[in-house]
Amino acid sequence: MAVRSFDVRDVRSAPARPIDSPLSRRARRRRRQRLSVLGATLVGVPFVVALVALGVAH
């Protein structure tokens, strides 16, 4: 489902035009890859920190 935001400041303007243009397929793929790398990093960092802490404590 596509959700678009419209500029509604001037109600006298004829048709409402979208503020943001839809992303291309390449841009969506790049965004999805970037978010997946960020998510994997955020999930993996605590495990690495725990391994380092166990190594130092041992």
C-alpha distance matrix in Angstrom:
0.0 3.8 6.5 9.9 13.3 16.0 19.8 21.3 24.7 26.5 25.8 28.3 26.3 25.3 21.6 19.2 18.3 15.6 17.4 15.7 15.1 12.3 13.9 15.8 15.7 18.9 17.7 14.8 17.4 19.9 17.8 17.0 20.8 21.9 20.0 21.3 24.8 24.7 23.7 26.4 28.9 28.2 28.7 31.7 33.6 34.9 36.3 38.1 39.5 40.6 42.4 44.1 45.2 46.6 48.4 50.0 51.0 52.5
3.8 0.0 3.8 6.5 10.1 12.8 16.5 18.4 21.7 23.5 23.1 25.4 23.3 22.3 18.6 16.1 14.8 11.9 13.7 12.0 11.4 9.0 11.2 13.5 14.2 17.3 15.7 13.3 16.5 18.6 16.5 16.5 20.3 21.0 19.5 21.4 24.6 24.3 23.8 26.8 28.8 28.2 29.2 32.2 33.8 35.3 36.9 38.4 39.7 41.2 42.9 44.4 45.5 47.2 48.8 50.2 51.4 53.1
6.5 3.8 0.0 3.8 6.9 9.9 13.5 15.2 18.5 20.5 20.3 23.0 21.1 20.7 17.2 14.1 13.1 10.1 11.4 10.4 11.0 9.7 12.2 15.2 16.5 19.1 16.9 14.9 18.4 19.8 17.2 17.8 21.5 21.6 19.9 22.3 25.2 24.4 24.1 27.3 29.0 28.0 29.4 32.4 33.7 35.0 37.0 38.5 39.4 41.0 43.0 44.3 45.2 47.1 48.9 50.0 51.1 53.1
9.9 6.5 3.8 0.0 3.8 6.5 10.0 12.2 15.4 17.3 17.4 19.9 17.8 17.6 14.2 11.0 9.6 6.5 7.8 7.3 8.5 8.4 11.5 14.8 16.9 19.3 16.8 15.6 19.3 20.3 17.9 19.2 22.7 22.5 21.2 23.9 26.6 25.6 25.8 29.1 30.4 29.6 31.3 34.2 35.2 36.7 38.9 40.1 40.9 42.8 44.8 45.7 46.8 48.9 50.5 51.4 52.7 54.8
13.3 10.1 6.9 3.8 0.0 3.8 6.9 9.1 11.9 14.3 14.7 17.5 15.7 16.2 13.4 9.7 8.7 5.9 6.1 7.1 9.7 10.8 13.8 17.2 19.7 21.6 18.8 18.0 21.8 22.2 19.6 21.3 24.7 23.9 22.6 25.7 28.0 26.6 27.0 30.5 31.5 30.4 32.4 35.3 35.9 37.4 39.8 41.0 41.5 43.4 45.6 46.3 47.2 49.5 51.1 51.8 53.1 55.4
16.0 12.8 9.9 6.5 3.8 0.0 3.8 6.0 9.1 10.8 11.2 13.8 11.9 12.6 10.0 6.2 5.9 4.7 5.6 8.3 10.7 12.7 16.0 19.2 22.0 24.0 21.3 20.9 24.7 25.1 22.7 24.6 28.0 27.1 26.1 29.3 31.5 30.1 30.7 34.2 35.0 34.0 36.1 39.0 39.5 41.0 43.5 44.6 45.0 47.0 49.2 49.8 50.7 53.1 54.7 55.3 56.6 59.0
19.8 16.5 13.5 10.0 6.9 3.8 0.0 3.8 5.8 7.7 9.1 11.5 9.7 11.5 9.9 6.5 6.4 6.6 6.2 9.8 12.5 15.2 18.3 21.4 24.6 26.1 23.3 23.4 27.2 27.1 24.8 27.1 30.2 29.1 28.3 31.6 33.5 31.9 32.8 36.3 36.8 35.8 38.1 40.9 41.1 42.7 45.4 46.2 46.5 48.7 51.0 51.3 52.1 54.7 56.2 56.6 58.0 60.5
21.3 18.4 15.2 12.2 9.1 6.0 3.8 0.0 3.8 5.6 6.1 9.3 8.8 10.8 10.0 7.1 8.8 9.8 9.9 13.4 16.1 18.5 21.7 24.9 27.9 29.6 26.8 26.6 30.4 30.5 28.1 30.1 33.4 32.2 31.1 34.4 36.4 34.7 35.3 38.9 39.5 38.1 40.4 43.4 43.5 44.9 47.6 48.7 48.7 50.8 53.3 53.7 54.3 56.9 58.5 58.8 60.1 62.6
24.7 21.7 18.5 15.4 11.9 9.1 5.8 3.8 0.0 3.8 6.3 9.1 9.1 12.2 12.3 9.9 11.3 12.4 11.6 15.2 18.2 21.0 23.9 27.1 30.3 31.7 28.7 28.9 32.6 32.3 29.9 32.2 35.2 33.7 32.8 36.2 38.0 36.0 36.9 40.6 40.8 39.4 41.9 44.8 44.6 45.9 48.9 49.7 49.6 51.8 54.3 54.5 55.0 57.8 59.4 59.4 60.8 63.4
26.5 23.5 20.5 17.3 14.3 10.8 7.7 5.6 3.8 0.0 3.8 5.5 5.9 9.4 10.6 9.3 11.2 13.4 13.3 17.1 19.5 22.4 25.6 28.6 31.8 33.4 30.6 30.9 34.7 34.6 32.4 34.7 37.8 36.5 35.7 39.1 40.9 39.2 40.1 43.7 44.0 42.7 45.2 48.1 48.0 49.4 52.3 53.1 53.1 55.4 57.8 57.9 58.6 61.3 62.9 63.0 64.3 67.0
25.8 23.1 20.3 17.4 14.7 11.2 9.1 6.1 6.3 3.8 0.0 3.8 5.6 8.0 9.3 8.6 11.6 14.1 14.9 18.5 20.6 23.2 26.6 29.5 32.6 34.5 32.0 32.0 35.8 36.0 33.8 35.8 39.1 38.0 37.1 40.3 42.4 40.7 41.4 45.0 45.5 44.2 46.5 49.5 49.6 50.9 53.7 54.8 54.8 56.9 59.4 59.7 60.3 62.9 64.6 64.9 66.1 68.7
28.3 25.4 23.0 19.9 17.5 13.8 11.5 9.3 9.1 5.5 3.8 0.0 3.8 6.3 9.0 9.8 12.6 15.7 16.7 20.3 22.1 24.8 28.3 30.9 34.1 36.0 33.7 33.9 37.7 38.0 36.0 38.2 41.3 40.4 39.7 42.9 44.9 43.4 44.2 47.8 48.3 47.2 49.5 52.4 52.6 54.1 56.8 57.7 57.8 60.0 62.4 62.7 63.4 66.0 67.6 67.9 69.2 71.8
26.3 23.3 21.1 17.8 15.7 11.9 9.7 8.8 9.1 5.9 5.6 3.8 0.0 3.8 6.3 7.2 9.4 12.8 14.0 17.5 18.9 21.8 25.2 27.6 30.9 32.7 30.5 31.0 34.7 35.0 33.2 35.5 38.6 37.8 37.3 40.5 42.5 41.2 42.2 45.6 46.2 45.3 47.6 50.4 50.7 52.4 55.0 55.8 56.1 58.4 60.5 60.9 61.8 64.4 65.8 66.2 67.7 70.1
25.3 22.3 20.7 17.6 16.2 12.6 11.5 10.8 12.2 9.4 8.0 6.3 3.8 0.0 3.8 6.7 9.1 12.8 14.9 18.0 18.7 21.3 24.8 26.9 30.1 32.2 30.4 30.7 34.4 35.0 33.5 35.5 38.7 38.2 37.8 40.8 42.9 41.9 42.8 46.1 47.0 46.2 48.4 51.1 51.7 53.4 55.8 56.7 57.3 59.5 61.5 62.1 63.1 65.5 66.9 67.5 69.0 71.3
21.6 18.6 17.2 14.2 13.4 10.0 9.9 10.0 12.3 10.6 9.3 9.0 6.3 3.8 0.0 3.8 6.2 9.7 12.4 15.2 15.6 17.8 21.5 23.6 26.6 28.9 27.2 27.3 30.9 31.8 30.2 32.1 35.3 35.1 34.6 37.5 39.7 38.9 39.6 42.9 43.9 43.2 45.2 48.0 48.7 50.5 52.8 53.7 54.4 56.5 58.5 59.2 60.3 62.6 64.0 64.8 66.2 68.4
19.2 16.1 14.1 11.0 9.7 6.2 6.5 7.1 9.9 9.3 8.6 9.8 7.2 6.7 3.8 0.0 3.8 6.7 9.2 12.2 13.3 15.5 19.1 21.7 24.7 26.9 24.8 24.7 28.5 29.2 27.3 29.3 32.5 32.1 31.4 34.4 36.6 35.6 36.2 39.6 40.6 39.8 41.8 44.6 45.3 46.9 49.3 50.3 50.9 53.0 55.1 55.7 56.7 59.1 60.5 61.2 62.6 64.9
18.3 14.8 13.1 9.6 8.7 5.9 6.4 8.8 11.3 11.2 11.6 12.6 9.4 9.1 6.2 3.8 0.0 3.8 6.4 9.1 9.8 12.4 15.9 18.4 21.6 23.6 21.5 21.7 25.4 26.0 24.4 26.5 29.6 29.1 28.8 31.8 33.9 33.0 33.9 37.2 38.1 37.5 39.7 42.3 42.9 44.9 47.1 47.9 48.6 50.9 52.8 53.3 54.5 56.9 58.2 58.9 60.5 62.7
15.6 11.9 10.1 6.5 5.9 4.7 6.6 9.8 12.4 13.4 14.1 15.7 12.8 12.8 9.7 6.7 3.8 0.0 3.8 5.6 6.8 9.2 12.6 15.5 18.6 20.5 18.2 18.3 22.0 22.5 20.7 22.8 26.0 25.5 25.0 28.0 30.2 29.3 30.1 33.4 34.3 33.8 35.9 38.5 39.2 41.1 43.4 44.2 44.9 47.2 49.0 49.6 50.8 53.2 54.5 55.2 56.9 59.0
17.4 13.7 11.4 7.8 6.1 5.6 6.2 9.9 11.6 13.3 14.9 16.7 14.0 14.9 12.4 9.2 6.4 3.8 0.0 3.8 6.7 9.7 12.4 15.6 18.9 20.2 17.3 17.8 21.5 21.4 19.4 22.0 24.9 23.8 23.5 26.8 28.6 27.4 28.6 31.9 32.4 31.9 34.3 36.8 37.2 39.1 41.6 42.2 42.7 45.1 47.1 47.4 48.6 51.1 52.3 52.9 54.6 56.9
15.7 12.0 10.4 7.3 7.1 8.3 9.8 13.4 15.2 17.1 18.5 20.3 17.5 18.0 15.2 12.2 9.1 5.6 3.8 0.0 3.8 6.5 8.8 12.1 15.3 16.5 13.6 14.1 17.8 17.6 15.8 18.4 21.2 20.3 20.2 23.4 25.2 24.2 25.5 28.7 29.3 29.0 31.4 33.8 34.3 36.4 38.7 39.2 40.0 42.4 44.2 44.6 46.0 48.4 49.5 50.2 52.0 54.1
15.1 11.4 11.0 8.5 9.7 10.7 12.5 16.1 18.2 19.5 20.6 22.1 18.9 18.7 15.6 13.3 9.8 6.8 6.7 3.8 0.0 3.8 6.4 9.1 12.5 14.0 11.7 12.4 16.0 16.3 15.2 17.6 20.3 20.0 20.3 23.2 25.0 24.6 25.9 28.8 29.7 29.8 32.0 34.2 35.0 37.4 39.3 39.8 40.9 43.3 44.8 45.4 47.0 49.2 50.2 51.1 53.0 54.9
12.3 9.0 9.7 8.4 10.8 12.7 15.2 18.5 21.0 22.4 23.2 24.8 21.8 21.3 17.8 15.5 12.4 9.2 9.7 6.5 3.8 0.0 3.8 6.6 9.4 11.5 9.6 9.5 13.1 14.1 13.0 14.9 17.8 18.1 18.2 20.7 22.8 22.8 23.8 26.5 27.8 28.0 29.9 32.1 33.3 35.6 37.3 38.0 39.3 41.5 42.9 43.7 45.4 47.4 48.4 49.6 51.4 53.2
13.9 11.2 12.2 11.5 13.8 16.0 18.3 21.7 23.9 25.6 26.6 28.3 25.2 24.8 21.5 19.1 15.9 12.6 12.4 8.8 6.4 3.8 0.0 3.8 6.6 8.0 5.8 6.2 9.7 10.4 9.8 11.9 14.4 14.8 15.4 17.8 19.7 20.0 21.3 23.7 25.0 25.6 27.4 29.4 30.6 33.1 34.6 35.1 36.7 38.9 40.1 40.9 42.8 44.7 45.6 46.8 48.8 50.4
15.8 13.5 15.2 14.8 17.2 19.2 21.4 24.9 27.1 28.6 29.5 30.9 27.6 26.9 23.6 21.7 18.4 15.5 15.6 12.1 9.1 6.6 3.8 0.0 3.8 5.4 5.2 6.2 8.6 9.9 10.6 12.3 14.3 15.3 16.5 18.3 20.1 21.1 22.4 24.3 25.8 26.8 28.5 30.1 31.6 34.3 35.5 35.8 37.7 39.9 40.7 41.6 43.8 45.6 46.2 47.6 49.7 51.1
15.7 14.2 16.5 16.9 19.7 22.0 24.6 27.9 30.3 31.8 32.6 34.1 30.9 30.1 26.6 24.7 21.6 18.6 18.9 15.3 12.5 9.4 6.6 3.8 0.0 3.8 5.5 5.2 6.2 8.6 9.9 10.5 12.3 14.2 15.4 16.4 18.4 19.9 20.9 22.5 24.3 25.6 26.9 28.3 30.2 32.9 33.7 34.1 36.3 38.4 39.0 40.1 42.3 43.9 44.5 46.2 48.2 49.4
18.9 17.3 19.1 19.3 21.6 24.0 26.1 29.6 31.7 33.4 34.5 36.0 32.7 32.2 28.9 26.9 23.6 20.5 20.2 16.5 14.0 11.5 8.0 5.4 3.8 0.0 3.8 5.5 5.1 6.2 8.6 9.9 10.6 12.2 14.2 15.3 16.5 18.3 19.8 21.1 22.5 24.2 25.7 26.8 28.4 31.4 32.2 32.2 34.4 36.7 37.1 38.0 40.4 42.1 42.4 44.0 46.3 47.4
17.7 15.7 16.9 16.8 18.8 21.3 23.3 26.8 28.7 30.6 32.0 33.7 30.5 30.4 27.2 24.8 21.5 18.2 17.3 13.6 11.7 9.6 5.8 5.2 5.5 3.8 0.0 3.8 5.4 5.1 6.1 8.6 9.9 10.4 12.2 14.1 15.4 16.4 18.1 19.9 21.0 22.3 24.2 25.5 26.8 29.8 31.0 31.0 32.9 35.3 36.0 36.7 38.9 40.8 41.3 42.7 44.9 46.3
14.8 13.3 14.9 15.6 18.0 20.9 23.4 26.6 28.9 30.9 32.0 33.9 31.0 30.7 27.3 24.7 21.7 18.3 17.8 14.1 12.4 9.5 6.2 6.2 5.2 5.5 3.8 0.0 3.8 5.5 5.1 6.1 8.6 9.8 10.5 12.2 14.3 15.2 16.2 18.2 19.9 20.9 22.3 24.0 25.7 28.3 29.4 29.9 31.8 33.9 34.8 35.8 37.9 39.6 40.3 41.9 43.9 45.2
17.4 16.5 18.4 19.3 21.8 24.7 27.2 30.4 32.6 34.7 35.8 37.7 34.7 34.4 30.9 28.5 25.4 22.0 21.5 17.8 16.0 13.1 9.7 8.6 6.2 5.1 5.4 3.8 0.0 3.8 5.4 5.1 6.1 8.5 9.9 10.5 12.3 14.1 15.2 16.4 18.3 19.8 21.0 22.2 24.2 27.0 27.7 28.0 30.2 32.3 32.8 33.9 36.2 37.7 38.3 40.1 42.1 43.2
19.9 18.6 19.8 20.3 22.2 25.1 27.1 30.5 32.3 34.6 36.0 38.0 35.0 35.0 31.8 29.2 26.0 22.5 21.4 17.6 16.3 14.1 10.4 9.9 8.6 6.2 5.1 5.5 3.8 0.0 3.8 5.5 5.1 6.0 8.5 9.9 10.6 12.2 14.1 15.4 16.5 18.2 19.9 20.9 22.4 25.4 26.3 26.3 28.3 30.7 31.2 32.0 34.4 36.1 36.5 38.0 40.3 41.5
17.8 16.5 17.2 17.9 19.6 22.7 24.8 28.1 29.9 32.4 33.8 36.0 33.2 33.5 30.2 27.3 24.4 20.7 19.4 15.8 15.2 13.0 9.8 10.6 9.9 8.6 6.1 5.1 5.4 3.8 0.0 3.8 5.5 5.1 6.1 8.5 10.0 10.5 12.1 14.2 15.3 16.3 18.2 19.8 21.0 23.8 25.1 25.4 27.1 29.4 30.4 31.2 33.2 35.1 35.8 37.2 39.2 40.7
17.0 16.5 17.8 19.2 21.3 24.6 27.1 30.1 32.2 34.7 35.8 38.2 35.5 35.5 32.1 29.3 26.5 22.8 22.0 18.4 17.6 14.9 11.9 12.3 10.5 9.9 8.6 6.1 5.1 5.5 3.8 0.0 3.8 5.5 5.2 6.1 8.7 9.8 10.4 12.2 14.1 15.2 16.4 18.1 19.9 22.5 23.4 24.1 26.1 28.0 28.9 30.1 32.1 33.7 34.5 36.2 38.0 39.3
20.8 20.3 21.5 22.7 24.7 28.0 30.2 33.4 35.2 37.8 39.1 41.3 38.6 38.7 35.3 32.5 29.6 26.0 24.9 21.2 20.3 17.8 14.4 14.3 12.3 10.6 9.9 8.6 6.1 5.1 5.5 3.8 0.0 3.8 5.5 5.1 6.2 8.6 9.8 10.5 12.2 14.2 15.3 16.3 18.2 21.1 21.7 21.9 24.2 26.3 26.7 27.8 30.2 31.7 32.2 33.9 36.0 37.1
21.9 21.0 21.6 22.5 23.9 27.1 29.1 32.2 33.7 36.5 38.0 40.4 37.8 38.2 35.1 32.1 29.1 25.5 23.8 20.3 20.0 18.1 14.8 15.3 14.2 12.2 10.4 9.8 8.5 6.0 5.1 5.5 3.8 0.0 3.8 5.5 5.2 6.2 8.6 10.0 10.6 12.3 14.3 15.3 16.4 19.5 20.7 20.6 22.4 24.9 25.6 26.3 28.5 30.4 30.9 32.3 34.5 35.9
20.0 19.5 19.9 21.2 22.6 26.1 28.3 31.1 32.8 35.7 37.1 39.7 37.3 37.8 34.6 31.4 28.8 25.0 23.5 20.2 20.3 18.2 15.4 16.5 15.4 14.2 12.2 10.5 9.9 8.5 6.1 5.2 5.5 3.8 0.0 3.8 5.5 5.0 6.0 8.5 9.7 10.4 12.2 14.0 15.3 17.8 19.3 19.8 21.4 23.6 24.7 25.7 27.5 29.4 30.3 31.7 33.5 35.1
21.3 21.4 22.3 23.9 25.7 29.3 31.6 34.4 36.2 39.1 40.3 42.9 40.5 40.8 37.5 34.4 31.8 28.0 26.8 23.4 23.2 20.7 17.8 18.3 16.4 15.3 14.1 12.2 10.5 9.9 8.5 6.1 5.1 5.5 3.8 0.0 3.8 5.4 5.0 6.1 8.5 9.8 10.5 12.0 14.2 16.6 17.3 18.1 20.2 22.0 22.8 24.2 26.2 27.6 28.6 30.3 32.1 33.3
24.8 24.6 25.2 26.6 28.0 31.5 33.5 36.4 38.0 40.9 42.4 44.9 42.5 42.9 39.7 36.6 33.9 30.2 28.6 25.2 25.0 22.8 19.7 20.1 18.4 16.5 15.4 14.3 12.3 10.6 10.0 8.7 6.2 5.2 5.5 3.8 0.0 3.8 5.4 5.1 6.1 8.6 9.9 10.3 12.0 15.1 15.8 15.8 18.0 20.2 20.7 21.7 24.0 25.6 26.1 27.8 29.9 31.0
24.7 24.3 24.4 25.6 26.6 30.1 31.9 34.7 36.0 39.2 40.7 43.4 41.2 41.9 38.9 35.6 33.0 29.3 27.4 24.2 24.6 22.8 20.0 21.1 19.9 18.3 16.4 15.2 14.1 12.2 10.5 9.8 8.6 6.2 5.0 5.4 3.8 0.0 3.8 5.5 5.1 6.1 8.6 9.8 10.6 13.5 15.0 15.2 16.7 19.1 20.2 20.9 22.8 24.8 25.6 26.9 28.8 30.4
23.7 23.8 24.1 25.8 27.0 30.7 32.8 35.3 36.9 40.1 41.4 44.2 42.2 42.8 39.6 36.2 33.9 30.1 28.6 25.5 25.9 23.8 21.3 22.4 20.9 19.8 18.1 16.2 15.2 14.1 12.1 10.4 9.8 8.6 6.0 5.0 5.4 3.8 0.0 3.8 5.4 5.1 6.2 8.5 10.1 12.2 13.5 14.6 16.2 17.9 19.3 20.6 22.2 23.8 25.1 26.6 28.1 29.6
26.4 26.8 27.3 29.1 30.5 34.2 36.3 38.9 40.6 43.7 45.0 47.8 45.6 46.1 42.9 39.6 37.2 33.4 31.9 28.7 28.8 26.5 23.7 24.3 22.5 21.1 19.9 18.2 16.4 15.4 14.2 12.2 10.5 10.0 8.5 6.1 5.1 5.5 3.8 0.0 3.8 5.5 5.1 5.9 8.5 10.9 11.3 12.1 14.4 16.0 16.8 18.3 20.3 21.6 22.6 24.5 26.1 27.2
28.9 28.8 29.0 30.4 31.5 35.0 36.8 39.5 40.8 44.0 45.5 48.3 46.2 47.0 43.9 40.6 38.1 34.3 32.4 29.3 29.7 27.8 25.0 25.8 24.3 22.5 21.0 19.9 18.3 16.5 15.3 14.1 12.2 10.6 9.7 8.5 6.1 5.1 5.4 3.8 0.0 3.8 5.4 5.0 5.9 9.1 10.2 10.2 12.0 14.3 15.2 16.0 18.0 19.8 20.6 22.1 24.0 25.4
28.2 28.2 28.0 29.6 30.4 34.0 35.8 38.1 39.4 42.7 44.2 47.2 45.3 46.2 43.2 39.8 37.5 33.8 31.9 29.0 29.8 28.0 25.6 26.8 25.6 24.2 22.3 20.9 19.8 18.2 16.3 15.2 14.2 12.3 10.4 9.8 8.6 6.1 5.1 5.5 3.8 0.0 3.8 5.6 5.6 7.6 9.8 10.6 11.5 13.5 15.3 16.2 17.5 19.5 20.9 22.0 23.5 25.3
28.7 29.2 29.4 31.3 32.4 36.1 38.1 40.4 41.9 45.2 46.5 49.5 47.6 48.4 45.2 41.8 39.7 35.9 34.3 31.4 32.0 29.9 27.4 28.5 26.9 25.7 24.2 22.3 21.0 19.9 18.2 16.4 15.3 14.3 12.2 10.5 9.9 8.6 6.2 5.1 5.4 3.8 0.0 3.8 5.8 6.6 7.7 9.7 11.1 12.1 13.8 15.5 16.7 18.0 19.7 21.4 22.5 23.9
31.7 32.2 32.4 34.2 35.3 39.0 40.9 43.4 44.8 48.1 49.5 52.4 50.4 51.1 48.0 44.6 42.3 38.5 36.8 33.8 34.2 32.1 29.4 30.1 28.3 26.8 25.5 24.0 22.2 20.9 19.8 18.1 16.3 15.3 14.0 12.0 10.3 9.8 8.5 5.9 5.0 5.6 3.8 0.0 3.8 5.7 5.4 6.4 8.8 10.1 10.9 12.6 14.4 15.6 16.8 18.7 20.2 21.3
33.6 33.8 33.7 35.2 35.9 39.5 41.1 43.5 44.6 48.0 49.6 52.6 50.7 51.7 48.7 45.3 42.9 39.2 37.2 34.3 35.0 33.3 30.6 31.6 30.2 28.4 26.8 25.7 24.2 22.4 21.0 19.9 18.2 16.4 15.3 14.2 12.0 10.6 10.1 8.5 5.9 5.6 5.8 3.8 0.0 3.8 5.4 5.2 6.1 8.6 9.9 10.6 12.2 14.2 15.3 16.5 18.2 19.9
34.9 35.3 35.0 36.7 37.4 41.0 42.7 44.9 45.9 49.4 50.9 54.1 52.4 53.4 50.5 46.9 44.9 41.1 39.1 36.4 37.4 35.6 33.1 34.3 32.9 31.4 29.8 28.3 27.0 25.4 23.8 22.5 21.1 19.5 17.8 16.6 15.1 13.5 12.2 10.9 9.1 7.6 6.6 5.7 3.8 0.0 3.8 5.5 5.0 6.1 8.6 9.8 10.3 12.1 14.1 15.2 16.2 18.1
36.3 36.9 37.0 38.9 39.8 43.5 45.4 47.6 48.9 52.3 53.7 56.8 55.0 55.8 52.8 49.3 47.1 43.4 41.6 38.7 39.3 37.3 34.6 35.5 33.7 32.2 31.0 29.4 27.7 26.3 25.1 23.4 21.7 20.7 19.3 17.3 15.8 15.0 13.5 11.3 10.2 9.8 7.7 5.4 5.4 3.8 0.0 3.8 5.4 5.0 6.2 8.6 9.8 10.5 12.2 14.2 15.2 16.3
38.1 38.4 38.5 40.1 41.0 44.6 46.2 48.7 49.7 53.1 54.8 57.7 55.8 56.7 53.7 50.3 47.9 44.2 42.2 39.2 39.8 38.0 35.1 35.8 34.1 32.2 31.0 29.9 28.0 26.3 25.4 24.1 21.9 20.6 19.8 18.1 15.8 15.2 14.6 12.1 10.2 10.6 9.7 6.4 5.2 5.5 3.8 0.0 3.8 5.4 5.1 6.2 8.6 9.9 10.5 12.3 14.2 15.3
39.5 39.7 39.4 40.9 41.5 45.0 46.5 48.7 49.6 53.1 54.8 57.8 56.1 57.3 54.4 50.9 48.6 44.9 42.7 40.0 40.9 39.3 36.7 37.7 36.3 34.4 32.9 31.8 30.2 28.3 27.1 26.1 24.2 22.4 21.4 20.2 18.0 16.7 16.2 14.4 12.0 11.5 11.1 8.8 6.1 5.0 5.4 3.8 0.0 3.8 5.5 5.1 6.1 8.6 9.8 10.5 12.1 14.1
40.6 41.2 41.0 42.8 43.4 47.0 48.7 50.8 51.8 55.4 56.9 60.0 58.4 59.5 56.5 53.0 50.9 47.2 45.1 42.4 43.3 41.5 38.9 39.9 38.4 36.7 35.3 33.9 32.3 30.7 29.4 28.0 26.3 24.9 23.6 22.0 20.2 19.1 17.9 16.0 14.3 13.5 12.1 10.1 8.6 6.1 5.0 5.4 3.8 0.0 3.8 5.4 5.0 6.1 8.5 9.9 10.4 12.1
42.4 42.9 43.0 44.8 45.6 49.2 51.0 53.3 54.3 57.8 59.4 62.4 60.5 61.5 58.5 55.1 52.8 49.0 47.1 44.2 44.8 42.9 40.1 40.7 39.0 37.1 36.0 34.8 32.8 31.2 30.4 28.9 26.7 25.6 24.7 22.8 20.7 20.2 19.3 16.8 15.2 15.3 13.8 10.9 9.9 8.6 6.2 5.1 5.5 3.8 0.0 3.8 5.4 5.1 6.1 8.6 9.8 10.4
44.1 44.4 44.3 45.7 46.3 49.8 51.3 53.7 54.5 57.9 59.7 62.7 60.9 62.1 59.2 55.7 53.3 49.6 47.4 44.6 45.4 43.7 40.9 41.6 40.1 38.0 36.7 35.8 33.9 32.0 31.2 30.1 27.8 26.3 25.7 24.2 21.7 20.9 20.6 18.3 16.0 16.2 15.5 12.6 10.6 9.8 8.6 6.2 5.1 5.4 3.8 0.0 3.8 5.5 5.0 6.2 8.5 9.9
45.2 45.5 45.2 46.8 47.2 50.7 52.1 54.3 55.0 58.6 60.3 63.4 61.8 63.1 60.3 56.7 54.5 50.8 48.6 46.0 47.0 45.4 42.8 43.8 42.3 40.4 38.9 37.9 36.2 34.4 33.2 32.1 30.2 28.5 27.5 26.2 24.0 22.8 22.2 20.3 18.0 17.5 16.7 14.4 12.2 10.3 9.8 8.6 6.1 5.0 5.4 3.8 0.0 3.8 5.4 5.2 6.1 8.5
46.6 47.2 47.1 48.9 49.5 53.1 54.7 56.9 57.8 61.3 62.9 66.0 64.4 65.5 62.6 59.1 56.9 53.2 51.1 48.4 49.2 47.4 44.7 45.6 43.9 42.1 40.8 39.6 37.7 36.1 35.1 33.7 31.7 30.4 29.4 27.6 25.6 24.8 23.8 21.6 19.8 19.5 18.0 15.6 14.2 12.1 10.5 9.9 8.6 6.1 5.1 5.5 3.8 0.0 3.8 5.5 5.1 6.0
48.4 48.8 48.9 50.5 51.1 54.7 56.2 58.5 59.4 62.9 64.6 67.6 65.8 66.9 64.0 60.5 58.2 54.5 52.3 49.5 50.2 48.4 45.6 46.2 44.5 42.4 41.3 40.3 38.3 36.5 35.8 34.5 32.2 30.9 30.3 28.6 26.1 25.6 25.1 22.6 20.6 20.9 19.7 16.8 15.3 14.1 12.2 10.5 9.8 8.5 6.1 5.0 5.4 3.8 0.0 3.8 5.5 5.2
50.0 50.2 50.0 51.4 51.8 55.3 56.6 58.8 59.4 63.0 64.9 67.9 66.2 67.5 64.8 61.2 58.9 55.2 52.9 50.2 51.1 49.6 46.8 47.6 46.2 44.0 42.7 41.9 40.1 38.0 37.2 36.2 33.9 32.3 31.7 30.3 27.8 26.9 26.6 24.5 22.1 22.0 21.4 18.7 16.5 15.2 14.2 12.3 10.5 9.9 8.6 6.2 5.2 5.5 3.8 0.0 3.8 5.5
51.0 51.4 51.1 52.7 53.1 56.6 58.0 60.1 60.8 64.3 66.1 69.2 67.7 69.0 66.2 62.6 60.5 56.9 54.6 52.0 53.0 51.4 48.8 49.7 48.2 46.3 44.9 43.9 42.1 40.3 39.2 38.0 36.0 34.5 33.5 32.1 29.9 28.8 28.1 26.1 24.0 23.5 22.5 20.2 18.2 16.2 15.2 14.2 12.1 10.4 9.8 8.5 6.1 5.1 5.5 3.8 0.0 3.8
52.5 53.1 53.1 54.8 55.4 59.0 60.5 62.6 63.4 67.0 68.7 71.8 70.1 71.3 68.4 64.9 62.7 59.0 56.9 54.1 54.9 53.2 50.4 51.1 49.4 47.4 46.3 45.2 43.2 41.5 40.7 39.3 37.1 35.9 35.1 33.3 31.0 30.4 29.6 27.2 25.4 25.3 23.9 21.3 19.9 18.1 16.3 15.3 14.1 12.1 10.4 9.9 8.5 6.0 5.2 5.5 3.8 0.0
